[in-house]
Amino acid sequence: MSSKRFFFFLVLFIPGSLFSQENQPLPTSVTELSAGIYRILYVGRVSMVAFNGDDGLMLVDAGYERSAEEIRNELEKIGAGNLRYMINTHWHSDHTGGNIPFGEGVDIIAHEHVNEMLSHDQVSLGQEKPAFPEYARPNITFSDRMSIRFNSETIQLIHVPGGHTGGDILVWFPLAKVLVMGDLIFADNFPYVDIEHGGSPVQYVENLRWVTENFPDDVTIIPGHGRIYSMEDLRTWQSKLQKTIDIILEASDSGMTPDQMKELKILTEFADYGKWWITEEMWIETVTESL
C-alpha cells in the first residue's frame, strides 16, 4: 500500500474509534423535517432519513450494520410503521450496512452501480469489504431516474454522474421540499471522493453546482455527514470547494508538485474545512490524483 493510501486508511479509522465499545449505546438524534419525514443522525456524523405514513416506512440510507439497534430505537420513538422500502444513496458501508439487519423482505432501491459494488467483494481504503448477502442487495435498480409514489409523495430518485462514487443519487421529496444528497455533502468539510470507485472531485463540485441551479431556494438539504443545509449553505460550500480546486489546478499547471503545494500550504484560507477527516493535504492529493 502506498504511503498515501495508508494515510487514508489510518485517518478513516480515527473517527471509527467512536464505535469500538460494541455493548454501549451510541448517541443518535432525530429532527422532524416535515410531516412524517425525519432525519436520524448517528453519533453526530452519519445521516439517514425516515419517511413514515399510511403506506408504511421508507428509510433513505441505512447506516452501519452495527448501528441497527440504535436506529430501531429511534424508529420506535417516532412510531414508524412496517418497513417497506430502503433507498441507498451510494454503496459505502456507512450508508448500506443497515441493509443486512433491516433488508429481509424489504424492497431495496439504488443505482445499478450500488448493486454491482455490493454483489462482489471490494477493497475500499485498504479494507476488504465482502459481498452482501443477496437479500441485502438492491432488488430494484435504475440507471438515470425513477420515481415512486409512497405516503402521499411522488419521490424522485436522480442519478448524478460520478462525484463521490459512480452510483450517487439524489432523493427528492417535492411536496416537503426535502432533498437527501448522501455523501455529495460533507457539511462544512472537505469531502471524501472515492476515485477508485468512480468518483471525481471536479465532477463532485459540478454536481453541487447543478443542484443549486435545479432545486428551489427554500429546499431543506440533508447531507450524508454533518448539519442540515439550506440552499444558501450549499452555494457557499460549493463556491469555496470550487476555489480550492482552482487553486490546486493553477499550482499544478505552474509545475508545482503535490508535496510543494502542501509545504506552501496553498489552502490555508480553507483550513477549517480540514478539521474532521479529509485534511487540506489529503484534499490536495485527491484533486491532483484525479487529474
C-alpha positions in Angstrom: 0.0 0.0 0.0 1.4 3.5 -0.9 2.0 5.9 1.9 -0.9 8.0 0.7 -3.3 5.0 0.8 -2.1 4.1 4.2 -2.7 7.6 5.4 -6.2 7.5 4.1 -6.8 4.2 5.8 -5.4 5.3 9.1 -7.4 8.5 9.2 -10.6 6.7 8.2 -10.4 4.7 11.4 -9.7 7.6 13.8 -13.5 8.5 13.7 -14.2 4.8 13.8 -12.8 4.6 17.4 -16.2 6.0 18.3 -17.7 2.6 17.5 -15.2 0.5 19.5 -17.4 -0.2 22.5 -19.9 -2.6 20.9 -22.1 -3.1 24.0 -22.5 0.6 24.8 -25.5 2.5 23.2 -24.2 5.3 20.9 -25.8 8.7 20.6 -28.4 9.4 18.0 -30.6 12.5 17.4 -33.8 12.9 15.4 -35.1 16.0 13.7 -38.6 16.2 12.1 -38.1 17.9 8.7 -41.7 17.8 7.6 -44.9 15.8 8.4 -43.7 12.2 8.7 -40.1 12.9 7.4 -37.3 12.7 9.9 -33.5 13.0 9.8 -31.8 10.5 12.1 -28.2 11.4 12.9 -26.0 8.7 14.2 -23.1 9.6 16.5 -23.3 13.2 15.3 -22.0 12.2 11.8 -24.0 9.7 9.7 -27.4 10.8 8.3 -30.4 8.7 7.5 -34.0 9.9 6.6 -37.1 8.1 7.7 -40.4 8.7 5.9 -43.4 7.3 7.8 -47.0 7.4 6.8 -50.1 5.4 5.9 -48.2 3.2 3.4 -45.6 2.3 6.0 -41.9 3.3 6.4 -39.2 4.2 3.9 -35.6 4.5 5.0 -33.2 6.5 2.9 -29.8 5.1 3.7 -29.5 2.5 6.4 -26.4 3.4 8.4 -23.8 0.9 9.5 -24.7 -2.7 10.2 -23.6 -2.1 13.8 -25.9 0.9 14.2 -29.1 -1.1 13.8 -30.1 -1.3 17.4 -29.9 2.5 17.9 -31.8 3.2 14.6 -34.5 0.7 15.6 -34.9 2.5 18.9 -35.3 5.9 17.2 -37.8 4.4 14.7 -39.9 3.1 17.5 -39.9 6.5 19.2 -41.4 8.1 16.1 -44.0 5.3 15.8 -42.7 4.0 12.5 -44.8 1.5 10.6 -43.8 -1.5 8.6 -40.5 -1.0 6.7 -41.4 -1.2 3.0 -38.6 0.4 1.2 -34.9 1.3 1.7 -33.0 3.6 -0.7 -29.2 3.6 -0.8 -27.7 6.9 -2.0 -24.4 5.1 -2.8 -22.6 1.8 -1.9 -20.4 2.7 1.1 -21.0 0.7 4.3 -21.9 3.6 6.5 -25.0 4.0 4.2 -25.7 0.4 3.2 -24.5 -1.7 6.2 -28.0 -1.5 7.6 -29.3 -3.4 4.6 -28.2 -6.5 6.4 -30.2 -6.2 9.6 -33.1 -4.3 8.0 -33.3 -5.7 4.5 -35.1 -9.1 4.9 -38.3 -8.9 2.9 -37.8 -5.2 2.1 -37.5 -3.7 -1.4 -34.1 -2.0 -1.6 -33.7 0.7 -4.3 -30.4 2.1 -5.6 -28.5 3.0 -8.7 -27.2 -0.1 -10.6 -23.6 0.7 -9.6 -24.6 0.1 -6.0 -25.9 -3.4 -6.8 -22.7 -4.1 -8.7 -20.5 -3.0 -5.8 -22.5 -4.9 -3.2 -22.7 -8.1 -5.2 -18.9 -8.6 -5.3 -16.0 -8.4 -2.8 -14.5 -5.0 -2.7 -11.5 -3.3 -1.3 -12.1 0.3 -0.1 -9.4 2.4 1.6 -7.3 -0.7 2.2 -10.1 -2.6 3.9 -11.7 -5.7 2.5 -15.5 -5.4 2.0 -17.2 -8.8 1.4 -20.2 -9.1 -0.9 -23.5 -8.6 0.7 -26.0 -11.5 1.0 -28.5 -11.5 -1.8 -31.4 -10.3 0.3 -29.4 -7.2 1.4 -28.6 -6.0 -2.1 -30.8 -3.7 -4.1 -33.5 -5.6 -5.9 -34.8 -2.5 -7.7 -32.2 -0.6 -9.7 -32.1 2.1 -12.3 -29.5 4.0 -14.4 -30.8 7.5 -14.7 -34.0 8.4 -12.9 -37.0 6.8 -11.3 -40.0 7.8 -9.2 -42.0 6.1 -6.5 -45.4 7.0 -5.2 -45.4 6.5 -1.4 -47.1 8.1 1.6 -48.7 10.9 -0.4 -45.4 11.9 -2.1 -44.0 11.1 -5.6 -40.4 10.7 -4.6 -37.9 11.3 -7.3 -34.6 9.4 -7.5 -32.0 11.2 -9.7 -28.6 9.8 -10.6 -25.8 12.4 -10.8 -22.5 11.5 -12.7 -19.6 10.2 -10.7 -18.8 12.7 -8.0 -18.5 10.9 -4.6 -18.8 7.5 -6.3 -20.0 6.1 -9.6 -23.5 5.5 -8.2 -24.6 8.6 -6.3 -28.2 9.5 -6.3 -30.3 12.4 -5.0 -33.6 11.6 -3.3 -36.2 14.4 -3.7 -39.4 14.8 -1.8 -41.1 17.6 -3.8 -44.1 18.3 -1.6 -42.0 18.5 1.6 -39.1 20.2 -0.3 -36.6 17.9 1.3 -33.6 16.9 -0.7 -31.4 14.0 0.5 -27.9 14.2 -1.0 -26.0 11.4 0.7 -22.2 11.9 0.5 -22.5 14.6 -2.1 -22.3 16.7 1.1 -19.8 16.5 3.9 -21.1 19.7 5.5 -18.5 22.4 6.2 -15.7 20.0 5.4 -13.5 18.8 2.6 -15.4 15.8 1.1 -14.1 12.3 0.6 -14.1 11.4 -3.1 -13.8 7.7 -3.9 -11.8 7.9 -7.1 -11.2 4.2 -7.1 -14.9 3.5 -7.5 -16.0 6.2 -10.0 -15.7 9.5 -8.1 -14.1 12.7 -9.3 -13.6 15.9 -7.2 -14.1 18.1 -10.3 -17.4 16.3 -11.1 -18.3 16.4 -7.4 -18.3 20.1 -7.3 -20.0 20.4 -10.7 -22.8 18.2 -9.3 -23.2 20.6 -6.4 -23.5 23.5 -8.8 -26.1 21.6 -10.8 -28.2 21.1 -7.6 -28.0 24.8 -6.8 -29.5 25.6 -10.3 -32.2 22.9 -10.4 -33.9 22.9 -7.0 -35.9 25.6 -5.1 -34.2 28.1 -2.8 -36.4 27.1 0.1 -35.3 23.4 0.0 -34.1 21.6 3.1 -31.0 19.7 2.2 -29.9 16.6 4.1 -26.2 15.7 3.8 -24.6 12.3 4.3 -22.5 13.8 7.0 -22.9 17.0 9.1 -25.5 19.6 9.7 -28.7 20.3 7.7 -28.0 22.7 4.9 -30.1 25.5 3.3 -29.6 26.3 -0.4 -27.5 29.3 0.7 -25.3 27.0 2.7 -24.8 24.7 -0.3 -24.0 27.6 -2.6 -21.3 28.8 -0.1 -19.8 25.4 0.3 -19.8 24.7 -3.5 -18.2 28.1 -4.2 -15.4 27.5 -1.7 -14.7 24.0 -2.9 -14.5 25.3 -6.4 -12.0 27.9 -5.3 -9.8 25.2 -3.7 -9.9 23.2 -6.9 -9.0 26.3 -9.0 -6.0 27.0 -6.6 -4.8 23.4 -6.9 -5.2 23.3 -10.7 -3.3 26.6 -11.1 -0.5 25.4 -8.9 -0.3 22.1 -10.9 -0.3 24.0 -14.2 2.7 26.0 -12.9 4.6 22.8 -12.4 4.2 22.6 -8.6 4.1 19.1 -7.1 1.5 18.0 -4.5 4.3 17.9 -1.9 5.2 21.5 -2.7 1.6 22.6 -2.5 1.3 21.0 0.9 4.6 22.6 2.1 3.5 26.0 0.9 0.1 25.5 2.5 -1.8 26.8 -0.6 -5.2 26.0 1.0 -4.6 27.8 4.3 -7.6 30.0 3.7 -9.8 26.9 3.9 -8.1 25.3 6.9 -11.5 25.0 8.8 -12.6 22.5 6.1 -9.8 20.1 7.1 -10.6 19.7 10.7 -12.6 16.4 10.6 -11.4 13.7 8.3 -10.1 14.9 4.9 -7.3 17.4 5.7 -6.0 20.1 3.4 -3.1 17.8 2.5 -5.5 14.9 1.6 -7.7 17.2 -0.5 -4.7 18.3 -2.5 -3.8 14.7 -3.0 -7.3 13.8 -4.1 -7.6 16.6 -6.6 -4.1 16.1 -8.1 -4.6 12.3 -8.3 -7.8 12.8 -10.3 -6.1 14.9 -13.0 
